[in-house]
Amino acid sequence: MGRAGAGKLIGLGIALKTRLHRTRAAMAQGELDLYRVGLIESATANVSDELIGEAERLVLEQVLVPAVGGGTGLTGRRLRELACLVCRHDSRT
């Protein structure tokens, strides 16, 4: 693994420990994989500390919805679209 990859994983670990507590718990329970956790972290990276709890809650409500009709659940594309929701939520304050 290169420095960039290692740095990204370290940053993800720090975010899970300091900001994304619900996401960390969902990952620990096997509800989220590393890919989706990374997308959640990217989507919420610029959210202020005051709003991160609410933004994370909104994202997880969408991510943890069970898959319908044999699908695989929330895709990376749809999760990236949630970043727009997070940005709009953060900009309202």
C-alpha positions as a Python dict, from the first residue, in 0.01 Angstrom:
ca = {
    (1, 'M'): (0, 0, 0),
    (2, 'G'): (128, 344, -90),
    (3, 'R'): (137, 657, 121),
    (4, 'A'): (-179, 800, -34),
    (5, 'G'): (-380, 484, 36),
    (6, 'A'): (-245, 459, 389),
    (7, 'G'): (-321, 826, 451),
    (8, 'K'): (-677, 780, 329),
    (9, 'L'): (-732, 484, 564),
    (10, 'I'): (-583, 675, 858),
    (11, 'G'): (-808, 971, 783),
    (12, 'L'): (-1109, 741, 763),
    (13, 'G'): (-1019, 586, 1099),
    (14, 'I'): (-986, 928, 1259),
    (15, 'A'): (-1323, 1037, 1118),
    (16, 'L'): (-1488, 720, 1249),
    (17, 'K'): (-1341, 773, 1594),
    (18, 'T'): (-1406, 1147, 1625),
    (19, 'R'): (-1705, 1235, 1405),
    (20, 'L'): (-1891, 939, 1257),
    (21, 'H'): (-1990, 744, 1567),
    (22, 'R'): (-2310, 596, 1423),
    (23, 'T'): (-2131, 494, 1105),
    (24, 'R'): (-1859, 325, 1309),
    (25, 'A'): (-2122, 134, 1507),
    (26, 'A'): (-2303, 24, 1189),
    (27, 'M'): (-1974, -95, 1040),
    (28, 'A'): (-1886, -285, 1358),
    (29, 'Q'): (-2225, -460, 1341),
    (30, 'G'): (-2164, -559, 979),
    (31, 'E'): (-2433, -330, 838),
    (32, 'L'): (-2185, -129, 627),
    (33, 'D'): (-1882, -227, 425),
    (34, 'L'): (-1559, -28, 394),
    (35, 'Y'): (-1658, 109, 53),
    (36, 'R'): (-1982, 264, 176),
    (37, 'V'): (-1817, 390, 494),
    (38, 'G'): (-1560, 568, 278),
    (39, 'L'): (-1836, 726, 70),
    (40, 'I'): (-2015, 842, 385),
    (41, 'E'): (-1693, 995, 513),
    (42, 'S'): (-1638, 1174, 183),
    (43, 'A'): (-1996, 1301, 176),
    (44, 'T'): (-1969, 1443, 528),
    (45, 'A'): (-1607, 1558, 528),
    (46, 'N'): (-1692, 1928, 501),
    (47, 'V'): (-1984, 1928, 743),
    (48, 'S'): (-1923, 2139, 1051),
    (49, 'D'): (-1872, 1970, 1386),
    (50, 'E'): (-2194, 2128, 1510),
    (51, 'L'): (-2401, 1961, 1235),
    (52, 'I'): (-2221, 1632, 1178),
    (53, 'G'): (-2451, 1432, 1405),
    (54, 'E'): (-2764, 1539, 1220),
    (55, 'A'): (-2601, 1504, 876),
    (56, 'E'): (-2477, 1155, 962),
    (57, 'R'): (-2824, 1058, 1083),
    (58, 'L'): (-2981, 1176, 756),
    (59, 'V'): (-2729, 984, 547),
    (60, 'L'): (-2758, 663, 751),
    (61, 'E'): (-3138, 672, 727),
    (62, 'Q'): (-3094, 639, 351),
    (63, 'V'): (-2800, 400, 353),
    (64, 'L'): (-2938, 146, 600),
    (65, 'V'): (-3276, 107, 426),
    (66, 'P'): (-3306, -260, 321),
    (67, 'A'): (-3262, -337, -47),
    (68, 'V'): (-3586, -379, -243),
    (69, 'G'): (-3654, -617, -528),
    (70, 'G'): (-3331, -814, -514),
    (71, 'G'): (-3113, -504, -549),
    (72, 'T'): (-2792, -451, -361),
    (73, 'G'): (-2911, -150, -167),
    (74, 'L'): (-2770, 198, -193),
    (75, 'T'): (-2517, 229, -473),
    (76, 'G'): (-2210, 446, -476),
    (77, 'R'): (-2376, 681, -723),
    (78, 'R'): (-2682, 728, -503),
    (79, 'L'): (-2463, 773, -196),
    (80, 'R'): (-2262, 1042, -375),
    (81, 'E'): (-2594, 1211, -453),
    (82, 'L'): (-2657, 1216, -80),
    (83, 'A'): (-2350, 1437, -52),
    (84, 'C'): (-2561, 1704, -222),
    (85, 'L'): (-2829, 1658, 45),
    (86, 'V'): (-2565, 1694, 315),
    (87, 'C'): (-2427, 2010, 153),
    (88, 'R'): (-2774, 2164, 131),
    (89, 'H'): (-2844, 2073, 494),
    (90, 'D'): (-2512, 2221, 609),
    (91, 'S'): (-2559, 2544, 410),
    (92, 'R'): (-2899, 2617, 570),
    (93, 'T'): (-2734, 2718, 896),
}
